[in-house]
Amino acid sequence: MSFFNSHHKLFGLATLMFVVLTLFVAILPALNNQAAVRPLPDAQPLTAQAARGKAVFVSNGCVACHSQQVRNVDMDRVWGSRPSIAADYAGNTRMDFWRNTATLMGTERTGPDLTDVGTRQPGREWNLVHLFNPRIVVKESVMPAYPFLFRYTEAPAAEDVVVSVPPAHMQGRNGKIVATAEALDLVAYLQSLKQAKLPEAENTPAFLYKTEKKAGVSAGREETPVADGEALYMANCSACHQANGEGLAGAFPPLKGSRIVTGGDLRLYIDIIMNGYDARPEYASMAAVGTNQGWTEHEVAAIINYERSSWGNDAPVVSVEEIKELLDSIQQRSE
């Protein structure tokens, strides 16, 4: 009984049991996972700038509202092309000696998931405007603004990155708004967040609890489901061109009354949707939205017809067959 009367022995035994349990429950399984799981072949390591941006992401508490994990449920389909797997996080390493915040999966999704945000919203200009004041591009956003990541200047230097902010959001100040190094690093990190493709030999994990959609039936045959142009626009285009199609002056061009939208050059129109555009000095460059999202002629036709018939635009409806012919020609030319 002397054992129970000695606090040295009791605490020594408790410490030994804690160390042994930690070894077998936490440390050894973690080492085994590290040895068994490797990054996907297409996964890209963070650049030095993106790594600094990750530190800015952590220091500003972004992980409190943004997750980086696509769950294997159908409602998460909008955040990535597949559910997340262990290999998606295998390439993460410690940020430094003191911080092991390598994986920022998060526990709450107040804002959108960022697993594949580099594909959904790759434009640097949009991300900078969004950081300066999220309400400029998304009026309903509850995200706080980060104006301290920017500075005002009367005469920007040649190497400065000037952010196109509408006059109404300049807080009554003159001059230009310039992104600091921290803002550019953070945007570089966000642009790097892209879901790597699985090797062709691997089976893509399925999303669970899918909502079944019945296809229409005509003359005993199933009809091809019709893409929703408005939903596609709101999910992929409205952040820049705005829900009213008026864009943002000096940043993103309007689609309302646009000669490209209502004109007859469908080849140019489709090429911009699929491959982006960067030939307008007064506007930010547009990413290859259609290619990034894997759109077919059905999605392209739906979004074109929505834009050509909205906000007062009144242009002829285009057919899926017409879009397919032009889309095939554009894709062949780019190969």
Secondary structure, DSSP 8 states (H G I E B T S, - for coil): -TTTT-HHHHHHHHHHHHHHHHIIIIIHHHHHHHHH----TT-----HHHHHHHHHHHHTTGGGT------SBGGGGGG-SS---GGGGTT---SSSS--------S--SS---TTHHHHS--HHHHHHHHH-GGGT-TT------GGGEEEESS--TT--EE---GGGSTT--SEEEE-HHHHHHHHHHHH-------TTS-----BS-------EETTEE------HHHHHHHHTHHHH-TTS--BTTTB---TT-HHHHSS-HHHHHHHHHH-B---TTS--B--HHHHHT--HHHHHHHHHHHHTSTT-------HHHHHHHHHHHHHHH-
